[in-house]
Amino acid sequence: MFWCLGMYGSASTWTFNVVQRVAETMLPDRPVIASFVAETLPSPEEAAAATLVVKTHAAPAYDALARRATAIIVTMRDPRDAVA
């Protein structure tokens, strides 16, 4: 499972889409299931049958995601973006 963890407005959706394409290219024999995780993780059956790419902004399942993730990709906003 690839976990895309990002702040709002940090290009997290763009990164999520890129990670999906990279997974499809590098692991062509496995289907890729991509989902935005708000409350629950994909089932163990889904995890066993496919490469998972999940995206979160804030999720109560952080501990479980960290234990299951093969890689964690983090996006953050540049603090200069917040200066007005």
C-alpha positions in Angstrom: 0.0 0.0 0.0 1.2 3.5 -0.9 -0.1 6.2 1.5 -0.3 9.7 0.1 -0.6 12.0 3.2 -1.1 15.6 2.4 -2.3 19.0 3.7 -5.2 20.7 1.9 -3.8 22.8 -1.0 -0.5 21.0 -1.0 -0.8 19.3 -4.4 -1.8 16.1 -2.7 -4.4 15.1 -5.4 -1.8 15.6 -8.1 0.7 13.5 -6.1 -2.0 10.8 -5.5 -2.6 10.6 -9.3 1.1 10.4 -10.1 1.6 7.6 -7.5 -1.3 5.7 -9.1 0.4 5.9 -12.5 3.8 4.9 -11.1 2.3 1.9 -9.4 0.5 0.8 -12.6 3.7 1.1 -14.5 6.0 -0.6 -12.0 3.5 -3.3 -11.0 1.7 -4.1 -14.2 0.6 -7.6 -13.0 -1.5 -6.3 -10.1 -4.6 -4.1 -10.3 -4.3 -0.7 -8.6 -7.1 0.3 -6.3 -7.0 4.0 -5.4 -9.2 5.6 -2.8 -9.6 8.6 -0.6 -9.7 7.3 3.0 -11.8 9.4 5.3 -13.0 6.9 7.9 -12.1 3.3 7.0 -9.3 1.5 5.4 -9.7 -0.8 2.4 -10.5 -4.4 3.4 -7.8 -7.0 3.9 -9.2 -8.8 0.8 -8.7 -5.7 -1.3 -5.2 -5.3 0.1 -4.3 -8.9 -0.8 -5.7 -8.7 -4.3 -4.3 -5.4 -5.5 -1.8 -2.6 -5.0 -3.5 0.0 -2.9 -2.9 3.8 -3.2 -4.7 5.7 -0.5 -5.0 9.4 0.1 -5.8 11.2 3.3 -5.8 14.6 4.7 -6.9 13.7 8.2 -8.0 10.2 9.2 -8.6 8.4 12.4 -6.8 5.4 11.0 -3.3 6.9 11.0 -1.8 4.1 13.2 -3.2 1.3 11.0 -2.1 3.1 7.8 1.4 3.5 9.1 1.6 -0.2 9.9 0.3 -1.3 6.5 2.0 1.2 4.2 4.9 0.1 2.0 5.7 3.8 1.4 4.4 7.1 2.8 4.4 10.1 0.5 3.9 13.4 2.3 2.9 16.7 0.7 3.0 20.0 2.6 2.4 23.6 1.6 5.2 26.0 1.5 4.7 28.4 4.5 5.2 31.3 2.1 1.8 30.2 0.5 0.1 31.2 3.7 1.5 34.7 3.9 -1.0 37.4 2.6 
